[in-house]
Amino acid sequence: MNLSQLTQDAKVAIKNSQDIAKSKMHPEILPEHLFLSLVRSNNGIVTSLLENVEKTKSFLESTLEEELNLFPRVASLPEEVRASPALQNTLLIAQEEQENLQDSSLGPEHLFFALLSDDGGLDGDLLKKINLKKSELYKVLGELRSFA
């Protein structure tokens, strides 16, 4: 992945996901950490998408926190907490989302859509629980972009 293609907001989301992993004493950054980071972001495209499909951030945050609390913790973190293979795959899917949407840079919306993909790294039960439909979100994204 070419990191220079990431928007500042996408870089912040990835950095915040690393901070979440560290705070949970998880030895690697998982897709769930990134998803929680995106949900917690304020006034960005992900927030707008969620508001338009009437999903509350508090519901998503609590659901993701519950999921993350199930993962094993370590007594001491490695020197550097790195992306898990699942998150690396999510980032590759985000690149595909960027290309499919014909965008010049990779932003939080691409990360968000990648996470909601069947092979985006999130557990199928978690996807069912949060009940976000990519088709609805694509439609909302198109509407948001047409008004921008």
C-alpha positions in Angstrom: 0.0 0.0 0.0 1.2 3.4 -0.9 1.0 5.5 2.3 1.2 8.7 0.4 -2.2 8.0 -1.0 -3.8 8.1 2.5 -5.6 11.3 3.5 -4.7 12.9 6.8 -8.0 11.7 8.2 -7.2 8.1 7.2 -3.7 8.4 8.8 -5.3 9.6 12.0 -7.8 6.8 12.0 -5.0 4.2 11.6 -2.9 5.9 14.3 -5.9 6.0 16.7 -6.6 2.3 16.0 -3.0 1.6 17.2 -3.7 3.6 20.3 -6.9 1.6 21.0 -5.0 -1.6 20.6 -2.3 -0.5 23.0 -4.9 0.7 25.6 -6.6 -2.8 25.4 -3.2 -4.5 25.7 -3.6 -6.2 22.4 -0.3 -7.2 20.7 -1.5 -6.2 17.2 -3.9 -3.8 15.5 -7.1 -5.6 14.4 -9.8 -4.5 12.0 -12.1 -4.0 15.0 -9.6 -1.4 16.4 -9.8 0.5 13.1 -13.6 0.3 13.0 -13.8 1.7 16.5 -11.4 4.4 15.6 -13.6 5.4 12.6 -16.8 5.3 14.6 -15.2 7.6 17.3 -14.0 10.1 14.7 -15.9 13.4 14.9 -17.5 15.4 12.1 -16.0 13.3 9.4 -17.4 11.4 6.4 -18.0 8.2 8.5 -20.0 10.3 11.1 -22.1 11.7 8.2 -22.7 8.2 6.7 -23.8 6.8 10.1 -26.1 9.7 10.8 -27.8 9.3 7.4 -28.5 5.6 8.0 -29.6 6.4 11.5 -27.0 4.4 13.3 -26.0 5.8 16.7 -22.3 6.0 17.4 -23.0 5.0 21.0 -24.6 1.7 19.9 -21.6 0.9 17.6 -19.0 1.9 20.1 -20.5 -0.3 22.9 -20.9 -3.2 20.5 -17.3 -2.8 19.3 -16.0 -2.4 22.9 -17.8 -5.6 23.9 -16.2 -7.4 21.0 -12.7 -6.1 21.7 -13.0 -7.0 25.4 -13.3 -10.7 24.3 -9.8 -10.7 22.6 -6.9 -11.9 24.7 -4.6 -9.4 26.3 -0.9 -9.6 26.9 1.0 -8.7 30.1 3.4 -6.4 28.2 3.1 -5.0 24.7 5.8 -5.5 22.1 8.0 -2.6 21.3 5.8 -1.7 18.3 2.1 -2.7 17.9 1.7 -3.5 14.2 -1.1 -4.3 11.9 -2.4 -7.8 12.0 -2.6 -9.8 8.7 -6.4 -9.3 8.9 -5.9 -5.5 9.0 -3.3 -5.6 6.2 -6.0 -7.3 4.1 -8.5 -4.7 5.1 -6.1 -2.0 3.9 -5.8 -3.8 0.5 -9.6 -3.9 0.2 -9.7 -0.2 1.1 -7.4 0.4 -1.9 -9.8 -1.5 -4.1 -12.7 0.6 -2.7 -10.7 3.7 -3.6 -10.1 2.5 -7.1 -13.8 1.5 -7.6 -14.9 4.9 -6.5 -12.3 6.5 -8.7 -10.9 8.6 -5.9 -7.4 10.0 -6.0 -6.7 9.4 -2.4 -7.7 6.8 0.2 -9.9 8.3 3.0 -11.8 7.0 6.0 -14.8 6.1 3.8 -12.7 3.6 1.9 -11.5 2.1 5.2 -15.1 2.0 6.4 -16.4 0.3 3.3 -13.5 -2.2 3.3 -14.3 -3.2 6.9 -17.9 -3.9 5.9 -16.9 -6.2 3.1 -17.4 -9.9 3.6 -13.6 -10.4 3.6 -12.8 -7.1 5.4 -11.7 -8.7 8.6 -14.7 -8.3 10.8 -16.4 -11.3 12.3 -19.6 -12.2 10.5 -21.6 -12.2 13.8 -20.4 -8.7 14.5 -21.4 -7.5 11.0 -24.9 -9.0 11.6 -25.1 -7.3 15.0 -24.1 -3.8 13.7 -26.4 -4.3 10.6 -24.8 -1.8 8.3 -25.6 -2.3 4.6 -22.9 -1.3 2.1 -25.5 -0.7 -0.6 -27.3 1.9 1.6 -24.0 3.5 2.6 -22.8 3.8 -1.1 -26.1 5.5 -1.9 -25.6 7.9 1.0 -22.0 8.6 0.0 -23.2 9.5 -3.5 -25.8 11.9 -2.1 -23.2 13.5 0.3 -20.7 13.9 -2.5 -23.3 15.4 -4.9 -24.1 18.1 -2.3 -20.4 18.9 -1.5 
